[in-house]
Amino acid sequence: MNKACAMVIFSLTFLGLALSRCCLAQSSAPATEVRSASAEKVIIDTDIGDDIDDAFAVALALRSPELQILGITTTFGDTESRAKLLDRFLGEAGRSDIPVAAGPAKPPKTTFTQLRYAQGGQFAKASHPDAIMFLLDEIRRNPGEITLVAIGPLVNVGAAMEKDAGTFRKLKRVVMMGGSIYRGYGDLGPGTPRGPEPEWNIKNDIPSAQKLFAAGVPLFVMPLDSTQLKLEAKDRNSLFRQGTPITDALTLLYHEWGQETPTLFDPVTIAYIVAPSLCPVQPMYIYVDEKGFTRPDPGTSNARRSPNAQVCLNSNPDDFFRFLIPRLASK
């Protein structure tokens, strides 16, 4: 072998080793999602850990490249344990880069069904930043750009408005699961509605709900009328067989939840942001009364107040699940 050939072989070998090391370093780096410049900036405010629908909403957001998740804040009850649940969920999904902030703790009114999951794993952080300050600081950094996704009682929302209403009004919009306009819990099907009732997220902080509907921030409401979508056994089993980090986490959380058929109220908010046709909205004036009812404007057709919300009163379950299941199941 002449000297020139030896030098060529040495150079190619060195280059191959360098590329191999580079690829190895990249594969061991923390996983993050690539987002386009046009991805919508969102912060999710959640009471994850009681019912199971919050976990499905967070999972759907993680599987939606149309969204840039700036952070997730926990609200209502044991907010620190809720934050630890998110630490593990995000860690197992390869998204530990998403900040988690805890709202003010309140005496629990519900059973934290998924506490064992929250207490397990190696991803839990020792502490979490204050959710109110986190939300307001992010709005200041991104005025007019953030969609707040409110899928829990509105404790953090009310506290943020109380602390700095001017900054809160610089949100792009709020998309919330909450309220009951014409239909209450279990009021499904084509028949005559039995009528509305105080919905959970509203009735657990009525003053904050009243402030939000009067805040002047663009408000998109997904009430009980359109969000009582049942994840039946066929779709559950198909999803839980996928064996991805996200579907495995959902499987564990579902079994800890301990009931059979989830109602996926909260994921409708994420679905609406990504694919608005799944839950078409109409302008309405809504006010929250002292009992937590979300009442439409009682005025006559000639004396109605200007709309303060865009409200989805109907959704198609088949279309929703045709959108949801493939997204959650994707690798």
Buried (B, 14 or more C-beta within 10 A) or exposed (E): EEEEEEEEEEEEEEEEEEEEEEEEEEEEEEEEBEBEEEBBBBBBBBBBBBBBBBBBBBBBBBBBEBBBBBBBBBBBBBBBBBBBBBBBBBBBBBBBEBBBBBBEBBEEEBEBBBBEBBEEBEBBBEEBBBBBBBBBBBBEEBEEBBBBBBBBBBBBBBBBBEEBEEBBBBBBBBBBBBBBBBBBBEBBEEEEBEEBBBBBBBBBBBEBBBBBBEBEBBBBBBBBBBBBBEBEEEBBEEBBEBEBBBBBBBBBBBEBBEEEEBBBBBBBBBBBBBBEEBBBBEEBBBBBEEEBBBBBBEEEEEEEEEBBBBBBBEBBBEBBBEBBBEBBBEE
